[in-house]
Structure formats: structure tokens, C-alpha cells
Amino acid sequence: MPIHVLLNCVGDPTRMLVQAGLATDEVIVTPNAAELAASDLHRLIRGATAILAPLTIQIDGDLLDAAGDDLKVVANYAVGVDNIDLEACSTRGVIVCNGPPPMVEPTADIAWALVLATARRLREGITLAESGSWRGYEPDLLLGHRLTGGTLLVVGAGRIGAAVARRSIGWGMTVHYTARSEKPHLHEPPIAASRVTLEEGLPLADAVVLTTSLNSSTRHLMNERTIGMMKPEAVLVNVSRGPVVDEAALAAALRDGRIHGAGLDVFEQEPRIHPDLLTAPNVIVLPHIGSATVEDRTDLTRISVENILAVLAEKEPAFRVRIDPAS
């Protein structure tokens, strides 16, 4: 019953699986699997019963066929599953699982760190303070924009989006959100949010936070047209998936001063970042660390193992992913 762990998880999935009754030699850990050529990866996973995969490996029909008919489950070490061909898994009877709970709070924290940092121009401030050329306090030095009493737009109000909205209470913000369905729990005080369309919400927002999933309808959701709807004082933060933003359009808008700033934890072609974003003073970039806490990544490992064990025991896993008809 070979179980392939295709990344270096935080925590010890081998120990967890062995404690559940598997033999040590049934767990094959390949930390650098994402760096392997497709042919080598396919050879490695031949005969796999379960795969614990990073979001940097594409789980497509060819990989599934290489694994063979014994493959029962793919557990993605993430909440997003845009790296997995869900239809190909479904037709082959392979169950897909993810791990939403550990992603929520730390990613919302990072989103707010980026909102604050971009609104208050922290990158420029740090650069100036470290440069040796700072001349001291000046009343008009690096003026940012006020968030207190402003308006927050959460694009994609799922678990993470709701956590982002909840954090706005301390700033007394008006909250709008986009979603395919109403989120009644967000409408209740103290959040008291309202659902809007993207086109309605963008012109109102002082901060736009992207927490939507990536699919055909959200790829380049923020493009020249939609970024152009934002206020010049507004900031754009992306903690969802990189391709939700057209990076070239964003770089042009930032260069021309059409929006105040941007904070990005994800990118269109990771780990490559659009060069104009790296040199723009009003952009803060992070290396995809939204959920990167010891506690949350360890929880993700545990959940991933539990998902695998449930499927192998012919039980319903706690976090099964089903095909989204809108994707």
C-alpha cells in the first residue's frame, strides 16, 4: 500500500501514518518531487495507493495514469486545488482532499499585514530608514492613507475572506464582499457586510483583498479594466492565487499612480515575479507564506494524513473536494 509524500511537510507524516498501522516502508517521502522531470515523477509514483501532493505539482491525467489503478486518493497540501484536474480524478475514481482549516487564520493575518503595509507605505519607510539618508521627522514624509472608517472589499468571501472581513472590525470599516451566494453570517453585526458585484464594490473600496479561488472565471479577474475601477487612494492585496491578477496591468497601474499600492503573496508564474513589481516602491511582495506558521502547517500535515487514512479505510474524509460546476 505505497503512500507517496511528494514534499517536505511540516511535522512528520511518516510517524503519523506508522502510528495508524502502516509499515514504515509503505511511506515514501520525496521532498524534491516538484523538481523531478515528469518521466521520473511518473516512474516514482507507479503503483501508489495515495499521494500527498504540494500545489507545485500538476495532478493531471498523465500522472494519474502513471500511478495506476490502485490510486485511491490525492491529498493536496493546500486549500486551493487549481493544480489538480478534478474531472480526471473523478473519471478514474480518485478522491481529492484538501485542508482548509489551517489556511484560514494565518492567511487572513498576512492579508491584513499587507493591507496595513501598503496603505502606510512601509516598504518605502523601511528603505528610507535603512538608507542613511533620512533627515528626521517631516510632516509630509511618506503620507499614506487612513483605513479607519474606510471601506473594505473582500473578493471571494469563503473561509479566508470571512476571516479577513472579521479583522476589519478594529478599524471600524464598512465591509462589502463578492461571492456566488449570500453569506448571512457576514451580514450580522459587528461586521454588517453587504454583498455587491465586483463592479459595484471596486469604486467604493479603500482596500481590496482577493481571497477567491482560481478557476476559468477568476483568472485575470483583476485586469486593466477592473483595476481601473479602483480609487487612486486604494490598495490591492492578493492572498488567493497569482493568476487572479494580471501582473502586467497591475504594474502599469502602480507605475502611473492609478492606485496607491499593492501587497502580493502569490504570483502569476511563481516563483517568477514580474520585474516591474520588484522595482515599484509602492508594492510589497512576499514569497507565498500566507499560512506559514509552525502550528498551522503542522495541522495541515495532520489533516492531510487523516484524509488519506479515511479514504483507505473506505470512510468519508473530512475534507473531500468535489467538482465545482462553475470552474
Secondary structure, DSSP 8 states (H G I E B T S, - for coil): --EEE-S--SS-HHHHHHHTT--GGGEEE-TTGGGS-HHHHHHHTTT-SEEEE-TTS-B-HHHHHHH-TT--EEEESSS--TTB-HHHHHHTT-EEE---HHHHHHHHHHHHHHHHHHHTTHHHHHHHHHHS---S--TTTT-----TT-EEEEES-SHHHHHHHHHGGGGT-EEEEE-SS--HHHHSTTT--EE--HHHHGGG-SEEEE----STTTTT-B-HHHHTTS-TT-EEEE-S-GGGB-HHHHHHHHHTTSSSEEEES--TBTTB--HHHHH-TTEEE--S-TT--HHHHHHHHHHHHHHHHHHHTT---TTEE---TT-
